[in-house]
Amino acid sequence: MNPSEVPQLLAQIALADPRVRRTDHIELRAQIHMWAGILADVPYDAAIRYAQQHYERATYPILPADIATRWHADVRDRLTRHTGTFEPLKHPQLDPDDEAGYRRALAAERHAVATGMQQPDTTRAITAGPAAAEVTRRLEQLGAYMPQHVRDALTPRTSEQPPSPTWRAVPCPYCRAEPRRPCTTATGRRLTHPHPSRIDTAAQPAA
């Protein structure tokens, strides 16, 4: 909350409880300064909502700590329900090899969830709770997804895959890196690991 919003917040609260707002000019300035420091992280709309909820059930004056405590509890609740995952497909402008950009995007997403600008992604609820145990039990009854004869047919091929260093001998079809040259990002940064398509290309002769 901006310090300029605190006087309006106090004025709104005073409509329900005149005891909250100071009448002395010096005390009012000190009160605004104190509330602004305590509620620096709390959005104005959230503070108004918490004040309304307070006076729905209480007759004693609200304190800035009451508002800040409710806000921090809501932030913890949203982040706890959020899976913390980030979907790159929603951000096609990101370079898949840009780790710093990924971290910035992940931090921005969590900040949006924490401040209520984005709803938590509660995907974990689908794979948790009593229903998850029942799903696991039924899957165990079904047995292996892959038939044994298919597994046996694929086993020799997986064991014959070329060792990882062979990717150096082929060009990268993704970034056009020449043989024995490291893969790079779209901005020209060298990567310590090759692109997956380069590894697939190196494995093709063995297949």
Disulfide bonds with the S-S distance in Angstrom:
none
